[in-house]
Amino acid sequence: MKRTYTICLLWCLTTAYSQTNLKKADALFNDYSYADAAKAYEECLQNIKSPSAHTIKNAADSYYYISDSQNALKWYKRLYEIQENNLTDLSYLRYIQTMKAVMDYDDANKITLEYLEKKNDLEEIKRYKYQKQQMDSLTLKKPLYAIKNLDINTDLSDFGASFYNDKIVFSSARDTTHFSNGLYSWNNEPYLNLYVAERNPADNSLFNPTIFLPNIETKYHDATTTFDAKGQTMYYSTNITKKKKLVVDDTKTNNFQIIKGQIVDGKLVNSEKVFFSSEDYSVGQPSLSEDGKWLFFASDMPGGYGETDLYVVQIADDGTMGSPKNLGPKINTMGEDVFPFFCNGILYFSSDGHYGWGNLDIYESKFSGDLKFSTPKNLGAPINSNKDDFAFIINCKNSFGYFSSNRAQGKGNDDIYSFTKRPLVCTQSISGTAFDRKSTLPLKEVLVRAYNSHDEVIAEANTDDLGKYIIKVPCDSIIKMIATKPNYSNDEKTVETTDTYNTEIKDIDFYLSNYNDLVIRDKKGVEKVDVNPIYFDYDKFDITPLAIEELSKVVFLMQKFPKVIIKIESHTDSRGKDQYNLKLSDNRAKATLDYLIKSGIDSSRILSAIGYGESRLINKCSNGVKCTEEEHLINRRSDFIIIAK
């Protein structure tokens, strides 16, 4: 890819020198005539036995800027052999990128780790490991995208598609009638113009390209556009000129600016540069969000993190723009971060500073407001290659779009590719362990089922010998999970998944109670809920805090085993008259019944609630027998007898 279009965003007027001595090679390099500088350095270096590191670096950079990765790698490797630990961060990055560009991935990874360990940047190491893991996982999956090189491409540079109503506007050097204006010395191609093409919705092909808005055409670069949803407001990049002549800064650099205007009757009117344009640095590659409230762009303005950073300005309803804000180190790197595109809350952009396949790769990052972004994810093959891949756009139904690349087998220096995206079935894994509640030991053969909001089973799994399970469920959903095992209580959890593909939610554990651990059997085989005696205060039938603690066990069993039916039997001690005690115990039974019903137990599952007074004492403390208060207390109880399960 021609780096000036996407990275440096600058242009410098030069003359194509023919001299090949070192002084002239340096002059070509300093004037950004990289195509000629590369040739000149190559000839010089063949005749210099011990060239300086500065000369080798210039030769490597010259080839790098014109995307000749093989020759760039030759000289970066030579520079690395000379300087090793003294190599600058940027030279390290370009050395690594050129290795990837020729698909020497093992060496590139080795040098990357060496570089990160030398810097001891823990955050950068963390990002590298995350992105490498994500890249490795992509190679194991079916590609999401199907791509196609378009017939509209020429043998020159064609790139930077943008949506304009039902058409596509793009940048191209195809207009050879501009040869009279001279060639762009960076790459010896004609200058860029803007074109508009018809789009065939059947196959996303482009046809009938024509000059877009002739009244803005200049003899220098006009490139990279963005439009509001109605196609009435336009932003685009162009060289800074005055009276049709280039304006240069103190370093004789001509920078880019962003122009805004309205399209009326096939012309751009009311055009003006955005207020943050400057003759001292470049701003370009504008991209409006679909609601028109955010304008993203690339710039090498002071204060950034690398060679070119991404920025955003907020746009008020009246069109007023806020101050540019750098998107921060989550997005921007020490390298080139360029070509933003924002849609459906996702920022797409190209970078050579994040871990990728080589040179510029296309990434996506979720925007969560207040300039917060998720760690960028590589889009993978076939969108990305070992060459420059950039200028990604996608329709907001997330099904088709376009990107640009200078990969092998293309038609020109940069080509436009169309793509279709298959629907992504986003899933996440939920894992955990099932335990026996009483023993806390793992439980095998527990059936774990996941239900959607319609109570439909969407996934299930059985726990293994270690009590572990793992299931896959849809992203961005509320999932009800129920664990079951014969003769055990169920356990239920609710899990809310995120919208992040292929992540895992861990430690969703279940605790199941064995039915036999919750009941006791008397000598006759009658089953009762295993509770401590439900005690009542003397001469009262109010439910006490101690009674609530025990009744919760009854509620638990009946909730976990929904087929259980019980009857309640309440009793008193022998003190007081028999008839009074009979009525008191009946009140206690009814109070217990009311409590269970208020706790959510269906009344149909409680067959009866009967008081038996002092007729069923469980110790010697009958009428006339002297007993302690503790001995009388034992008889003031309620039993919960299981009659069906």
Residue pairs with C-beta under 8 A, 6 or more apart in sequence:
1 67
1 159
1 359
1 360
1 387
1 388
1 390
1 404
1 405
1 406
1 413
1 414
2 66
2 67
2 157
2 186
2 187
2 189
2 406
2 413
2 414
3 64
3 65
3 66
3 67
3 186
3 336
4 10
4 11
4 32
4 65
4 184
4 186
4 187
5 157
5 159
5 160
5 171
5 192
5 221
5 223
5 224
5 414
6 285
6 298
6 336
6 338
6 339
6 350
6 360
6 388
6 390
6 391
7 307
7 308
7 336
7 338
8 282
8 300
8 307
8 308
9 237
9 255
9 256
9 282
9 283
9 284
9 285
9 298
9 299
9 300
9 308
10 32
10 253
10 254
10 255
10 256
10 282
10 300
11 32
11 184
11 186
11 220
11 221
11 239
11 246
11 253
11 254
11 255
11 256
12 31
12 32
12 185
12 248
12 252
12 253
12 254
13 185
13 246
13 248
13 252
13 254
14 28
14 31
14 32
14 33
14 185
15 31
15 185
16 33
16 36
16 183
16 185
16 188
17 24
17 27
17 28
17 33
17 36
17 40
19 40
20 39
20 40
20 43
20 44
21 40
21 44
22 44
22 48
22 55
24 40
25 37
25 40
25 41
25 44
25 55
25 58
26 55
26 58
28 34
28 36
28 37
28 40
29 37
29 41
29 58
29 61
29 62
31 185
31 252
32 185
32 186
32 253
33 185
33 186
34 61
34 62
34 65
34 66
34 186
34 187
35 62
35 66
35 185
35 186
35 187
35 188
36 185
36 188
37 58
37 62
38 59
38 62
38 63
38 66
38 68
38 71
41 55
41 58
41 59
41 62
42 59
42 71
44 51
44 55
45 51
45 55
45 56
45 59
45 75
48 55
53 79
53 82
53 83
56 75
56 78
56 79
56 82
57 75
57 79
57 91
59 75
60 72
60 74
60 75
60 76
60 78
60 79
60 91
60 94
61 72
61 94
63 69
63 71
63 72
63 75
64 72
64 76
64 94
64 97
64 98
65 186
66 186
66 187
67 359
67 387
67 388
67 406
67 413
69 98
69 101
69 102
69 358
69 359
69 387
70 102
72 94
72 98
72 101
73 95
73 98
73 99
73 101
73 102
73 104
76 91
76 94
76 95
76 98
77 95
79 87
79 91
79 95
80 87
80 91
80 95
80 111
83 91
85 118
87 95
89 115
89 119
89 334
90 307
90 334
90 335
92 111
92 115
93 334
93 335
93 352
93 353
95 111
96 108
96 111
96 112
96 115
97 335
97 352
97 358
97 359
99 105
99 107
99 108
99 111
99 358
100 108
100 356
100 357
100 358
100 359
100 386
101 358
101 359
101 386
101 387
102 386
103 358
103 386
108 358
109 132
112 128
112 355
113 128
116 124
116 125
116 128
117 125
123 329
127 354
127 355
127 375
128 355
130 375
131 354
131 355
131 356
131 375
131 376
131 377
131 378
132 355
134 377
134 378
135 355
135 356
135 357
135 378
135 380
137 502
138 378
138 380
138 381
139 380
139 381
141 380
143 380
143 381
143 382
144 379
144 380
144 421
144 422
144 424
145 379
145 382
145 383
145 419
145 420
145 421
145 422
146 382
146 419
146 420
146 422
147 382
147 383
147 403
147 417
147 418
147 419
148 203
148 204
148 205
148 417
148 418
148 419
149 409
149 410
149 411
149 415
149 417
150 205
150 206
150 415
150 416
150 417
150 418
151 205
151 206
151 207
152 158
152 197
152 205
152 206
152 207
152 209
152 416
153 410
153 411
153 412
153 415
153 416
154 172
154 174
154 411
154 412
155 411
155 412
155 413
156 172
156 173
156 174
156 189
156 190
156 412
156 413
157 171
157 172
157 173
157 187
157 189
157 192
157 412
157 413
157 414
158 170
158 171
158 172
158 173
158 174
158 404
158 412
158 414
158 415
158 416
159 170
159 171
159 172
159 390
159 391
159 404
159 414
159 415
159 416
160 170
160 171
160 223
160 224
160 225
160 285
160 339
160 391
160 404
161 168
161 169
161 170
161 391
161 393
161 402
161 403
161 404
161 416
162 168
162 169
162 170
162 224
162 225
162 226
162 227
162 393
163 227
163 393
163 395
164 196
164 225
164 227
164 231
165 227
165 231
166 199
166 201
167 196
167 197
167 198
167 199
168 196
168 197
168 199
168 206
168 402
169 194
169 195
169 196
169 197
169 212
169 225
169 227
170 194
170 195
170 197
170 206
170 209
170 416
171 192
171 193
171 194
171 195
171 222
171 223
171 224
172 192
172 193
172 195
172 209
173 184
173 189
173 190
173 191
173 192
173 193
173 413
174 190
174 193
174 195
175 190
175 193
175 211
176 190
178 190
178 191
178 193
178 219
179 190
181 190
181 191
181 219
181 220
183 189
183 190
184 190
184 191
184 221
187 413
189 413
191 219
191 220
191 221
191 222
192 221
192 222
192 223
193 211
193 217
193 222
194 211
194 212
194 213
194 216
194 217
194 222
194 223
194 225
194 236
195 209
195 210
195 211
195 212
196 209
196 210
196 211
196 212
197 206
197 207
197 208
197 209
197 210
198 206
198 207
198 208
199 205
199 206
200 206
200 207
203 418
204 400
204 402
204 418
204 419
204 420
205 418
206 416
206 418
211 217
212 225
213 263
213 266
213 267
213 268
215 267
215 268
216 222
216 236
216 238
216 259
216 261
216 268
216 271
218 238
218 239
218 241
218 244
219 244
220 238
220 239
220 241
220 246
221 237
221 238
221 239
221 256
222 236
222 237
222 238
223 236
223 237
223 238
223 284
224 236
224 237
224 284
224 285
224 286
224 339
224 391
225 234
225 235
225 236
225 286
226 234
226 235
226 236
226 286
226 287
226 288
226 295
227 233
227 234
227 235
227 288
228 288
228 292
229 290
229 291
229 292
231 263
232 262
232 263
233 260
233 261
233 262
233 263
233 292
234 260
234 261
234 262
234 263
234 268
235 258
235 259
235 260
235 274
235 286
235 288
235 295
236 258
236 259
236 286
237 256
237 257
237 258
237 259
237 283
237 284
237 285
237 286
238 256
238 257
238 259
239 246
239 254
239 255
239 256
239 257
240 246
240 247
240 254
240 255
240 256
240 257
240 277
240 279
241 247
246 254
247 254
247 279
248 254
249 255
249 279
249 280
255 278
255 279
255 280
255 281
255 282
256 282
256 283
256 284
257 273
257 274
257 277
257 278
257 282
257 283
257 284
258 273
258 274
258 277
258 283
258 284
258 286
258 297
259 271
259 272
259 273
259 274
260 271
260 272
260 273
260 274
261 268
261 269
261 270
261 271
261 272
262 268
262 269
262 270
263 269
274 283
274 295
274 313
274 321
275 321
276 283
276 301
276 313
276 321
276 323
276 324
277 283
278 301
281 299
281 300
281 301
281 302
282 299
282 300
282 301
283 297
283 298
283 299
283 301
283 311
284 297
284 298
284 299
285 297
285 298
285 338
285 339
285 340
286 295
286 296
286 297
287 295
287 296
287 297
287 339
287 340
287 341
287 342
288 294
288 295
288 296
288 342
289 295
289 296
289 342
289 343
290 342
290 343
290 344
290 396
292 315
293 314
293 315
294 312
294 313
294 314
294 315
294 342
295 312
295 313
295 315
295 321
296 310
296 311
296 312
296 327
296 340
296 341
296 342
296 347
297 310
297 311
297 312
297 313
297 324
297 340
298 308
298 309
298 310
298 311
298 337
298 338
298 339
298 340
299 308
299 309
299 311
299 324
300 307
300 308
300 309
301 309
301 311
301 324
303 326
304 326
304 332
305 326
305 329
305 332
305 333
305 334
306 332
306 333
306 334
306 335
306 336
306 337
306 353
307 334
307 335
307 336
308 336
308 337
308 338
309 326
309 327
309 332
309 337
310 326
310 327
310 331
310 332
310 337
310 338
310 340
310 349
311 324
311 325
311 326
311 327
312 324
312 325
312 327
312 340
312 371
313 321
313 322
313 323
313 324
313 325
314 321
314 322
315 321
315 322
316 322
325 371
326 332
327 347
327 371
327 373
328 371
328 373
330 365
330 372
330 373
330 374
330 375
330 376
331 337
331 347
331 349
331 365
331 373
331 376
332 353
333 351
333 352
333 353
333 354
334 353
335 351
335 352
335 353
336 350
336 351
336 352
336 353
336 360
337 349
337 350
337 351
337 353
338 349
338 350
338 351
338 360
338 390
339 349
339 350
339 390
339 391
339 392
340 347
340 348
340 349
341 347
341 348
341 349
341 391
341 392
341 393
341 394
342 348
342 367
343 393
343 394
343 395
343 396
343 398
344 396
344 398
345 366
345 367
346 364
346 365
346 366
346 367
347 364
347 365
347 366
347 367
347 373
348 362
348 363
348 364
348 379
348 392
348 393
348 394
349 362
349 363
349 365
349 376
349 392
350 360
350 361
350 362
350 363
350 388
350 389
350 390
350 391
350 392
351 360
351 361
351 363
351 376
352 359
352 360
352 361
354 361
354 363
354 376
354 378
355 378
356 363
356 378
356 384
357 378
357 381
357 384
357 385
357 386
358 385
358 386
358 387
359 386
359 387
359 388
359 389
360 388
360 389
360 390
361 378
361 379
361 384
361 389
362 378
362 379
362 383
362 384
362 389
362 390
362 392
362 403
363 376
363 377
363 378
363 379
364 376
364 377
364 379
365 373
365 374
365 375
365 376
365 377
366 373
366 374
366 499
367 373
368 374
374 500
378 384
379 392
383 389
383 392
383 403
383 419
385 405
385 407
385 408
386 407
387 405
387 406
387 407
387 408
388 405
388 406
388 407
388 414
389 403
389 404
389 405
389 407
390 403
390 404
390 405
391 402
391 403
391 404
392 401
392 402
392 403
393 401
393 402
393 403
394 400
394 401
394 421
395 401
398 421
399 420
399 421
399 423
400 418
400 419
400 420
400 421
401 418
401 419
401 421
402 416
402 417
402 418
402 419
403 416
403 417
403 419
404 414
404 415
404 416
404 417
405 414
405 415
405 417
406 413
406 414
406 415
424 501
425 474
426 474
426 475
426 476
426 499
426 501
427 472
427 473
427 474
427 475
427 501
427 502
428 472
428 473
428 474
428 475
428 497
428 498
428 500
428 501
428 502
428 503
428 504
428 505
429 470
429 471
429 472
429 473
429 502
429 503
429 504
429 505
430 450
430 470
430 471
430 472
430 473
430 479
430 481
430 495
430 497
430 504
430 505
430 508
431 468
431 469
431 470
431 471
431 504
431 505
431 506
431 507
431 508
432 468
432 469
432 506
432 507
432 508
432 509
432 510
433 442
433 463
433 466
433 467
433 468
433 469
433 509
433 510
434 442
434 443
434 446
434 448
434 463
434 467
434 469
434 483
434 485
434 491
434 509
434 510
434 511
434 512
435 441
435 442
435 443
435 467
435 509
435 510
435 511
435 512
436 442
436 443
436 511
436 512
436 513
436 514
437 489
437 511
437 512
437 513
437 517
438 513
438 514
438 517
441 467
442 463
442 466
442 467
442 468
443 463
443 467
443 485
443 488
443 512
444 462
444 463
444 464
444 465
444 466
444 467
445 462
445 463
445 485
446 462
446 463
446 467
446 469
446 483
446 484
446 485
446 488
446 510
446 512
447 460
447 461
447 462
447 483
447 484
447 485
448 460
448 461
448 462
448 463
448 469
448 471
448 481
448 482
448 483
448 510
449 457
449 459
449 460
449 481
449 482
449 483
449 484
450 457
450 458
450 459
450 460
450 471
450 473
450 479
450 480
450 481
451 457
451 458
451 479
451 480
451 481
451 482
452 458
452 474
452 477
452 479
452 480
453 477
453 478
455 480
458 473
458 474
458 479
459 471
459 472
459 473
460 471
461 469
461 470
461 471
462 469
463 469
473 479
473 495
473 497
474 497
475 497
475 498
475 499
475 500
475 501
476 497
476 498
476 499
477 496
477 497
478 494
478 495
478 496
478 497
479 494
479 495
479 496
479 497
480 492
480 493
480 494
481 492
481 493
481 494
481 495
481 508
482 490
482 491
482 492
483 490
483 491
483 492
483 510
483 512
484 490
485 512
487 514
487 515
487 516
488 512
488 513
488 514
488 515
489 512
489 513
489 515
489 518
489 556
489 557
489 560
489 561
490 512
490 560
491 510
491 511
491 512
493 508
493 510
495 505
495 508
497 505
513 556
513 560
515 561
515 645
517 530
518 529
518 530
518 553
518 556
518 557
519 527
519 528
519 529
519 530
519 557
519 642
520 527
520 528
520 530
521 527
521 528
522 528
526 641
527 641
527 642
527 645
528 639
528 640
528 641
528 642
529 553
529 554
529 557
529 566
529 640
529 642
530 553
531 550
531 551
531 553
531 554
531 640
532 550
533 550
533 634
533 636
533 637
533 638
534 547
534 550
534 551
534 570
534 592
534 637
534 638
535 544
535 546
535 547
535 633
535 636
535 637
536 542
536 544
536 547
536 588
536 636
537 544
538 573
538 575
538 632
538 636
539 576
539 584
541 584
541 587
541 588
541 590
541 591
542 591
543 551
543 591
543 592
543 595
547 592
548 595
551 592
551 595
551 596
551 599
552 599
554 566
554 596
554 640
555 596
555 599
555 600
555 601
557 564
558 564
558 566
558 596
558 601
558 605
559 600
559 601
561 645
563 644
563 645
564 605
564 642
564 644
564 645
565 605
565 606
565 607
565 642
565 643
565 644
565 645
566 605
566 606
566 607
566 640
566 641
566 642
566 643
567 606
567 607
567 608
567 609
567 610
567 640
567 641
567 643
568 589
568 592
568 593
568 606
568 608
568 609
568 610
568 638
568 639
568 640
568 641
569 589
569 610
569 611
569 612
569 616
569 638
569 639
569 641
570 585
570 586
570 588
570 589
570 592
570 609
570 610
570 611
570 612
570 637
570 638
570 639
571 585
571 611
571 612
571 613
571 614
571 615
571 616
571 617
571 635
571 636
571 637
571 638
571 639
572 581
572 584
572 585
572 588
572 611
572 613
572 614
572 635
572 636
573 581
573 614
573 617
573 621
573 632
573 633
573 635
573 636
574 581
574 614
574 617
574 621
574 622
574 623
574 625
574 632
574 635
575 632
576 584
576 614
578 613
578 614
578 615
579 613
581 613
581 614
582 611
582 612
582 613
582 615
583 611
583 613
584 611
584 613
585 611
585 612
585 613
585 614
586 610
586 611
587 611
588 611
588 638
589 609
589 610
589 611
589 638
590 609
590 611
592 609
592 638
593 603
593 606
593 609
596 606
597 603
597 606
607 643
614 622
614 623
614 635
617 635
618 634
618 635
618 637
619 627
619 631
619 634
619 635
620 627
620 631
621 627
621 631
621 632
621 634
621 635
